[in-house]
Amino acid sequence: MNSKEHILQTAVSLFSKQGFASVSMRDLAKSVKMSTSAVYHYYPNKQALYLAAVQFAFAKQASSFDEIWQTELAAEEKLSYFVSRLVTVLMADVDFRRLIQRELLDADDERMQILAKDVFQEQFSYLMSVMEQLNGRQQQAHFSALSVLALVCNIIQMQPLNRYFPGWRAEYETQDYISQQVMQLLIYGIRQKDDEKK
């Protein structure tokens, strides 16, 4: 791992645990055992470092999502693979998941725009396209794609609390179970809309 990657890996961890406002360039420099000026050599300010860190965290996963969109599978199969992969990523990469959760809680408008445009836009557009194919309504594609993300993210986020609810079983926290249940809910909703059209 080169110096730049080491900085980014450490930044992802720090930002995910402490939040954007609580991490200084000096803190990061200390964590990577570099001078602050050396860190500034790579990144001119904290905002640039933050964006690079989020892109770095997501880039590790993006190629596997891209593979799904490029296949010749039917839309429902693409959605199923996407949901499964998203569940896997969010469960396995705790720093990335926490980083996104913190950002959503902070809701800093400038950083939200950067995340939407520079990090997630391409994947979201692909997901919108699949949802449009499935429900046949372009005007609902945005909300449908958002619903997929919200459903998966919130289920993963609720896991620490869920295990204390009545009826909980260990299998409810497995990747396969979550993916299957999410797909059943999504496909049921899509089929309900199809029935309403008839």
LUMSE-238885 format. One record per residue: residue number from 1; x, y negated, z of N, C-alpha, C, O in turn. Coordinates in steps of 0.2 Angstrom, whole numbers. Atoms other than C-alpha are relative to their C-alpha. Layout:
N
MIDO, pos, n_X, n_Y, n_Z, ca_X, ca_Y, ca_Z, c_X, c_Y, c_Z, o_X, o_Y, o_Z
MIDO, NUM, X, Y, Z, X, Y, Z, X, Y, Z, X, Y, Z
...
***
This chain:
198
MIDO, pos, n_X, n_Y, n_Z, ca_X, ca_Y, ca_Z, c_X, c_Y, c_Z, o_X, o_Y, o_Z
MIDO, 1, 4, 6, 0, 0, 0, 0, 4, -6, 0, 9, -7, 4
MIDO, 2, -4, 6, 0, 7, -17, -5, -2, -5, 5, -7, -4, 8
MIDO, 3, 1, 5, -5, 7, -33, 5, -7, -2, -1, -11, -3, 4
MIDO, 4, 7, 3, 1, -9, -40, -3, -5, 5, 2, -10, 3, 5
MIDO, 5, 5, -5, -2, -18, -23, -1, -1, 0, 8, -6, 1, 11
MIDO, 6, 0, 0, -7, -13, -23, 17, -4, -6, 3, -7, -5, 8
MIDO, 7, 3, 6, -2, -19, -40, 20, -8, 1, -1, -12, -1, 4
MIDO, 8, 7, -1, 1, -36, -36, 12, -3, 5, 4, -9, 4, 7
MIDO, 9, 2, -5, -4, -38, -20, 21, -1, -2, 7, -6, -1, 11
MIDO, 10, 1, 3, -7, -35, -29, 38, -5, -5, 0, -9, -5, 5
MIDO, 11, 5, 5, 0, -46, -43, 33, -7, 3, 0, -11, 0, 4
MIDO, 12, 7, -3, 0, -61, -32, 29, -1, 3, 7, -7, 2, 10
MIDO, 13, 1, -2, -6, -59, -24, 46, -1, -5, 5, -6, -5, 9
MIDO, 14, 1, 5, -5, -57, -40, 56, -7, -4, -2, -10, -5, 3
MIDO, 15, 6, 4, 1, -71, -49, 47, -6, 4, 2, -11, 2, 4
MIDO, 16, 6, -4, -1, -83, -34, 49, -1, 1, 8, -7, 1, 10
MIDO, 17, 0, -1, -7, -79, -33, 68, -2, -7, 3, -5, -7, 8
MIDO, 18, 0, 7, -3, -78, -52, 72, -4, -5, -3, -7, -10, 0
MIDO, 19, 3, 5, 4, -87, -61, 58, 4, -5, -3, 10, -6, -1
MIDO, 20, -4, 5, 4, -81, -74, 46, 2, -6, 5, 8, -7, 5
MIDO, 21, -2, 6, -4, -81, -89, 59, 5, 2, 5, 9, -2, 7
MIDO, 22, -5, -2, -5, -71, -79, 72, 7, 2, -2, 11, 3, 2
MIDO, 23, -6, -2, 3, -57, -74, 61, 4, -6, -3, 1, -9, -7
MIDO, 24, -4, 6, 3, -43, -87, 58, 6, 3, -5, 7, 9, -4
MIDO, 25, -6, -3, 4, -29, -85, 45, 6, 2, 5, 10, 6, 3
MIDO, 26, -5, -2, -5, -17, -85, 60, -1, 7, 3, 3, 11, 4
MIDO, 27, 2, -7, -3, -27, -70, 68, 2, 5, -5, 5, 10, -4
MIDO, 28, -1, -5, 5, -25, -61, 51, 7, 1, -1, 10, 7, -1
MIDO, 29, -7, -1, 1, -7, -65, 49, 4, 4, 6, 8, 8, 5
MIDO, 30, -3, -3, -6, -3, -59, 67, -2, 8, -1, 2, 12, 1
MIDO, 31, 2, -7, 1, -13, -42, 63, 4, 3, -5, 5, 9, -5
MIDO, 32, -4, -3, 5, -3, -39, 47, 8, -1, 1, 12, 1, -3
MIDO, 33, -8, 1, -1, 14, -44, 55, 3, -4, -5, 9, -2, -7
MIDO, 34, -3, 4, 5, 17, -58, 43, -1, -7, 3, -5, -9, 7
MIDO, 35, 1, 7, -2, 19, -77, 45, -7, -3, -3, -9, 0, -9
MIDO, 36, 6, 3, 3, 3, -88, 42, 2, -2, -7, -3, -2, -12
MIDO, 37, -2, 3, 7, 12, -96, 27, 0, 5, -5, -1, 4, -11
MIDO, 38, 0, -6, 5, 15, -79, 19, -7, 2, -2, -8, 4, -8
MIDO, 39, 7, -2, 2, -4, -75, 20, -3, -6, -5, -6, -4, -9
MIDO, 40, 2, 6, 4, -7, -93, 13, 3, 1, -7, 0, -2, -12
MIDO, 41, -3, -1, 7, 4, -88, -2, -4, 4, -4, -5, 3, -10
MIDO, 42, 4, -4, 4, -8, -75, -7, -7, -3, -1, -10, -2, -6
MIDO, 43, 7, 3, 0, -24, -84, -2, 0, -7, 2, 2, -8, 8
MIDO, 44, 0, 7, -2, -26, -103, -2, -4, -2, 6, -3, -7, 9
MIDO, 45, 5, 2, -6, -40, -103, 12, -3, 6, 2, -3, 11, -1
MIDO, 46, 4, -6, -3, -51, -92, 22, -5, 2, -4, -7, 8, -5
MIDO, 47, 6, -1, 4, -65, -93, 10, 2, 5, -6, -1, 10, -8
MIDO, 48, -3, -4, 5, -54, -86, -4, 2, 7, 2, 1, 12, -1
MIDO, 49, -2, -7, -3, -47, -72, 7, -6, 4, 2, -7, 10, 0
MIDO, 50, 6, -3, -2, -65, -68, 13, -3, 4, -7, -4, 9, -7
MIDO, 51, 3, -2, 6, -71, -66, -5, 4, 6, -3, 1, 11, -5
MIDO, 52, -4, -5, 2, -56, -56, -10, -1, 7, 4, -1, 12, 2
MIDO, 53, 1, -6, -4, -59, -44, 5, -6, 3, -1, -6, 9, -2
MIDO, 54, 7, -3, 2, -77, -41, 1, 1, 3, -7, -2, 9, -8
MIDO, 55, -1, -3, 6, -72, -38, -17, 4, 6, 0, 2, 11, -3
MIDO, 56, -4, -6, -1, -59, -26, -12, -3, 6, 3, -3, 11, 1
MIDO, 57, 4, -5, -3, -70, -17, 0, -5, 3, -5, -6, 10, -5
MIDO, 58, 5, -3, 5, -84, -15, -14, 4, 3, -6, 1, 8, -8
MIDO, 59, -4, -3, 6, -71, -11, -28, 1, 7, 1, 1, 11, -4
MIDO, 60, -1, -7, -2, -67, 5, -19, -6, 5, -2, -5, 11, -4
MIDO, 61, 6, -4, 1, -85, 11, -22, -3, -2, -7, -7, 3, -10
MIDO, 62, 4, 2, 6, -90, 2, -38, 1, 4, -6, -4, 5, -10
MIDO, 63, -1, -5, 6, -83, 14, -51, -4, 6, 1, -7, 8, -4
MIDO, 64, 4, -6, 0, -93, 28, -44, -8, -2, -2, -11, 2, -4
MIDO, 65, 7, 3, 2, -109, 17, -46, 0, -1, -8, -5, 1, -11
MIDO, 66, -1, 1, 8, -103, 12, -64, -1, 7, -3, -5, 7, -9
MIDO, 67, 1, -7, 3, -102, 31, -68, -8, 2, -1, -10, 5, -6
MIDO, 68, 7, -2, 0, -120, 33, -64, -4, -4, -5, -8, -1, -9
MIDO, 69, 3, 4, 5, -126, 18, -75, 1, 2, -7, -3, 1, -11
MIDO, 70, -2, -1, 7, -116, 24, -90, -2, 7, -2, -1, 9, -8
MIDO, 71, 3, -7, 2, -124, 42, -90, -6, -1, -4, -9, -6, -5
MIDO, 72, 6, 0, 4, -137, 47, -102, -6, 3, 4, -11, 6, 0
MIDO, 73, 5, -3, -4, -148, 53, -88, -7, -4, 0, -6, -10, -2
MIDO, 74, 7, 4, -1, -167, 48, -86, 1, -5, 6, 5, -4, 10
MIDO, 75, 0, 5, -6, -170, 33, -75, -1, 3, 7, 2, 1, 11
MIDO, 76, 1, -3, -7, -177, 43, -61, 6, 4, 3, 8, 3, 9
MIDO, 77, -6, -4, -2, -161, 54, -61, 5, -5, 2, 9, -4, 7
MIDO, 78, -5, 5, -2, -150, 38, -61, -2, -3, 7, 3, -4, 11
MIDO, 79, 2, 3, -6, -160, 31, -47, 2, 5, 6, 4, 3, 11
MIDO, 80, -2, -5, -5, -158, 47, -37, 7, 0, 2, 9, 1, 8
MIDO, 81, -8, 0, 0, -139, 47, -40, 2, -6, 4, 6, -6, 8
MIDO, 82, -2, 6, -3, -138, 29, -35, -2, 0, 7, 2, -2, 12
MIDO, 83, 2, 0, -7, -148, 31, -19, 5, 5, 4, 7, 3, 10
MIDO, 84, -5, -5, -3, -137, 46, -14, 7, -3, 1, 10, -2, 6
MIDO, 85, -7, 3, 0, -121, 37, -18, 0, -6, 5, 5, -7, 9
MIDO, 86, 1, 6, -5, -127, 21, -8, 0, 3, 7, 3, 0, 11
MIDO, 87, 0, -3, -7, -131, 32, 7, 7, 2, 2, 9, 1, 8
MIDO, 88, -7, -3, -1, -114, 40, 6, 5, -6, 2, 8, -5, 7
MIDO, 89, -4, 6, -1, -105, 23, 5, -1, -3, 6, 3, -4, 10
MIDO, 90, 1, 4, -6, -114, 15, 19, 1, 4, 6, 3, 1, 11
MIDO, 91, -2, -4, -5, -112, 30, 30, 7, 1, 1, 10, 1, 7
MIDO, 92, -7, -2, -1, -94, 33, 27, 4, -7, 1, 9, -6, 5
MIDO, 93, -4, 6, 0, -87, 15, 25, -3, -5, 5, -7, -10, 3
MIDO, 94, 3, 4, -5, -92, 7, 42, 2, -7, 0, -2, -12, 1
MIDO, 95, -2, 6, 1, -82, -8, 39, -4, -4, -5, -6, -10, -4
MIDO, 96, 4, 3, 5, -90, -12, 23, -7, -2, 2, -10, -7, 1
MIDO, 97, 7, 0, -2, -107, -9, 30, -1, -6, 5, -6, -10, 5
MIDO, 98, 0, 5, -5, -104, -20, 45, 1, -7, -3, -2, -12, -1
MIDO, 99, -1, 6, 3, -97, -34, 34, -6, -3, -3, -7, -9, -2
MIDO, 100, 6, 2, 3, -112, -35, 24, -6, -2, 5, -9, -7, 4
MIDO, 101, 5, 1, -5, -124, -34, 39, 2, -7, 4, -3, -11, 5
MIDO, 102, -2, 7, -3, -114, -49, 47, -2, -5, -4, -4, -11, -2
MIDO, 103, 1, 5, 4, -115, -59, 32, -8, -1, -1, -10, -7, -2
MIDO, 104, 7, 1, 1, -134, -56, 30, -3, -4, 7, -7, -8, 6
MIDO, 105, 2, 4, -7, -136, -62, 49, 2, -7, 0, -1, -11, 2
MIDO, 106, -3, 7, 0, -125, -77, 46, -4, -4, -5, -5, -10, -4
MIDO, 107, 4, 3, 5, -134, -81, 30, 3, -7, -2, -1, -11, -4
MIDO, 108, -3, 6, 2, -122, -94, 25, -1, -1, -8, 1, 4, -11
MIDO, 109, 3, 1, 6, -129, -101, 9, 6, 1, -6, 5, 4, -11
MIDO, 110, -5, -1, 5, -112, -103, 0, 3, 7, -1, 4, 9, -6
MIDO, 111, -3, -7, 0, -105, -86, 5, -5, 5, -3, -4, 9, -7
MIDO, 112, 5, -4, 3, -122, -78, 0, 0, -1, -8, 0, 4, -11
MIDO, 113, 0, 1, 8, -121, -86, -18, 7, 4, -2, 6, 7, -8
MIDO, 114, -6, -3, 2, -103, -80, -19, -1, 8, 0, 1, 11, -5
MIDO, 115, 1, -7, 0, -108, -62, -14, -4, 2, -5, -3, 7, -9
MIDO, 116, 5, -2, 5, -123, -61, -25, 4, -1, -7, 3, 4, -11
MIDO, 117, -3, 1, 7, -113, -68, -41, 6, 4, -1, 6, 7, -6
MIDO, 118, -6, -3, 2, -96, -62, -39, 1, 7, 2, 6, 11, 0
MIDO, 119, -1, -7, -2, -98, -45, -30, -6, 4, -2, -4, 10, -5
MIDO, 120, 5, -4, 1, -115, -38, -32, -5, 0, -6, -9, 4, -7
MIDO, 121, 4, 1, 6, -123, -45, -47, -1, 5, -5, -6, 7, -7
MIDO, 122, 0, -5, 6, -118, -32, -60, -4, 6, 2, -8, 9, -1
MIDO, 123, 4, -6, -3, -124, -17, -49, -7, -2, 1, -11, 3, -1
MIDO, 124, 7, 1, -1, -140, -26, -45, -4, 0, -7, -9, 2, -7
MIDO, 125, 3, 0, 6, -143, -29, -63, -2, 7, -3, -7, 8, -6
MIDO, 126, 1, -7, 2, -141, -11, -67, -6, 3, 3, -10, 7, 0
MIDO, 127, 6, -3, -4, -153, -6, -53, -6, -3, -2, -11, 1, -3
MIDO, 128, 7, 4, 2, -166, -19, -59, -2, 4, -7, -8, 5, -8
MIDO, 129, 2, -3, 7, -165, -11, -77, -3, 7, 1, -8, 9, -2
MIDO, 130, 3, -6, -1, -168, 6, -70, -7, 0, 3, -11, 4, 1
MIDO, 131, 6, 1, -3, -182, 0, -59, -6, -2, -5, -11, 0, -5
MIDO, 132, 5, 2, 5, -190, -8, -74, -2, 6, -5, -8, 6, -7
MIDO, 133, 2, -6, 4, -189, 8, -84, -5, 4, 4, -9, 7, 1
MIDO, 134, 4, -4, -4, -197, 17, -70, -7, -3, 1, -12, 1, 1
MIDO, 135, 7, 3, -2, -212, 5, -66, -3, -4, -6, -8, -6, -6
MIDO, 136, 2, 3, 6, -213, -3, -83, -2, -7, 0, -5, -10, -4
MIDO, 137, 1, 7, 0, -214, -21, -77, 6, -4, 2, 9, -3, 7
MIDO, 138, -6, 4, -1, -200, -33, -79, -1, -5, 5, 4, -6, 9
MIDO, 139, 0, 5, -6, -207, -46, -67, 0, 3, 7, 2, 0, 11
MIDO, 140, 0, -3, -7, -207, -33, -53, 7, 3, 1, 8, 6, 6
MIDO, 141, -7, -4, 0, -189, -26, -57, 4, -3, 6, 7, 1, 9
MIDO, 142, -4, 3, -6, -181, -38, -45, -2, 2, 7, 2, 4, 10
MIDO, 143, 3, -2, -7, -192, -35, -30, 1, 8, 1, 3, 10, 6
MIDO, 144, -1, -7, 0, -191, -16, -34, 7, 2, 2, 8, 6, 6
MIDO, 145, -7, -1, -2, -172, -16, -34, 2, -2, 7, 5, 2, 10
MIDO, 146, -2, 2, -7, -171, -26, -18, -3, 5, 5, 0, 6, 10
MIDO, 147, 3, -5, -5, -183, -14, -10, 4, 6, 1, 4, 9, 6
MIDO, 148, -4, -6, -1, -172, 1, -14, 6, -2, 4, 7, 2, 9
MIDO, 149, -6, 2, -5, -157, -8, -6, -2, -1, 7, 1, 2, 11
MIDO, 150, 2, 2, -7, -167, -14, 9, -2, 7, 3, 0, 8, 9
MIDO, 151, 2, -6, -3, -174, 3, 12, 6, 5, 2, 6, 7, 8
MIDO, 152, -6, -4, -1, -157, 12, 11, 4, -3, 6, 5, 0, 11
MIDO, 153, -4, 3, -5, -148, -1, 21, -3, 0, 7, 0, 1, 12
MIDO, 154, 3, 0, -7, -161, -2, 35, 0, 6, 3, 0, 7, 9
MIDO, 155, 0, -6, -3, -162, 16, 37, 6, 2, 3, 7, 4, 9
MIDO, 156, -7, -1, -3, -143, 17, 40, 1, -4, 6, 3, -2, 11
MIDO, 157, 0, 5, -6, -144, 2, 51, -3, 2, 6, -1, 1, 12
MIDO, 158, 4, -2, -6, -157, 9, 62, 2, 7, 3, -1, 8, 8
MIDO, 159, -2, -7, -3, -148, 26, 65, 1, 0, 8, -1, 4, 11
MIDO, 160, -2, 0, -7, -141, 21, 82, -7, -1, 5, -7, 2, 10
MIDO, 161, 6, 0, -3, -159, 17, 88, -5, 6, -1, -8, 8, 4
MIDO, 162, 4, -5, 2, -168, 30, 79, 1, 6, 4, -4, 10, 5
MIDO, 163, -1, -6, -3, -160, 44, 88, -4, 0, 7, -4, 6, 11
MIDO, 164, 3, 1, -6, -169, 38, 104, -8, 0, -1, -12, 0, 4
MIDO, 165, 8, 0, 1, -187, 38, 96, -2, 7, 1, 1, 12, -1
MIDO, 166, 3, -7, 0, -199, 53, 99, 0, 3, -7, -1, 0, -12
MIDO, 167, 0, -4, 6, -198, 66, 86, 7, 0, -4, 7, 4, -9
MIDO, 168, -6, 0, 3, -180, 63, 81, 3, 6, -1, 3, 10, 4
MIDO, 169, -4, -6, 1, -169, 77, 74, 6, -2, -3, 7, -7, -7
MIDO, 170, -7, 2, 2, -151, 77, 70, 0, 0, -8, 4, -4, -11
MIDO, 171, 0, 0, 8, -155, 81, 51, -2, -7, -3, 0, -8, -8
MIDO, 172, 2, 6, 2, -162, 64, 50, 6, -5, -1, 5, -10, -4
MIDO, 173, -6, 4, 1, -145, 57, 50, 5, 2, -5, 11, 0, -6
MIDO, 174, -4, -2, 5, -138, 67, 36, -1, -3, -6, -6, -6, -8
MIDO, 175, 0, 3, 7, -134, 60, 19, -5, 3, -4, -9, -1, -7
MIDO, 176, 5, -3, 4, -144, 73, 10, -7, -2, 2, -11, -3, -2
MIDO, 177, 6, 1, -3, -159, 71, 21, -3, -7, -2, -8, -8, -4
MIDO, 178, 2, 7, 1, -159, 52, 20, -1, -1, -8, -6, -4, -9
MIDO, 179, 1, 1, 7, -157, 52, 1, -6, 3, -3, -10, 0, -7
MIDO, 180, 6, -3, 2, -171, 64, -2, -6, -3, 2, -11, -4, -2
MIDO, 181, 6, 4, -2, -183, 55, 9, -1, -7, -3, -7, -9, -5
MIDO, 182, 0, 7, 4, -179, 38, 1, -3, 1, -7, -7, -2, -9
MIDO, 183, 3, -1, 7, -182, 45, -16, -7, 2, 0, -11, 0, -4
MIDO, 184, 7, -2, 0, -198, 53, -11, -5, -6, 1, -10, -6, -2
MIDO, 185, 3, 6, -2, -204, 37, -4, -1, -5, -7, -6, -7, -9
MIDO, 186, 0, 4, 6, -199, 27, -20, -4, 3, -6, -8, 0, -9
MIDO, 187, 4, -3, 5, -206, 40, -32, -7, 0, 1, -11, -1, -4
MIDO, 188, 7, 0, -2, -222, 41, -23, -3, -7, -1, -8, -8, -4
MIDO, 189, 3, 7, 1, -224, 22, -24, 0, -2, -7, -5, -5, -9
MIDO, 190, 0, 1, 8, -220, 22, -43, -6, 3, -3, -9, 1, -7
MIDO, 191, 5, -3, 3, -232, 35, -46, -7, -3, 2, -12, -2, -2
MIDO, 192, 7, 4, -2, -246, 26, -36, -1, -6, -5, -7, -7, -6
MIDO, 193, 1, 6, 5, -243, 11, -47, -2, 3, -7, -7, 0, -10
MIDO, 194, 3, -3, 6, -245, 22, -62, -7, 2, 0, -11, 1, -5
MIDO, 195, 7, -2, -1, -261, 29, -56, -5, -6, 0, -10, -6, -3
MIDO, 196, 5, 6, 0, -268, 11, -53, 0, -3, -7, -6, -6, -8
MIDO, 197, 1, 2, 7, -264, 7, -71, -5, 4, -4, -8, 1, -9
MIDO, 198, 4, -4, 5, -274, 21, -78, -8, -2, 1, -12, 2, -2
***
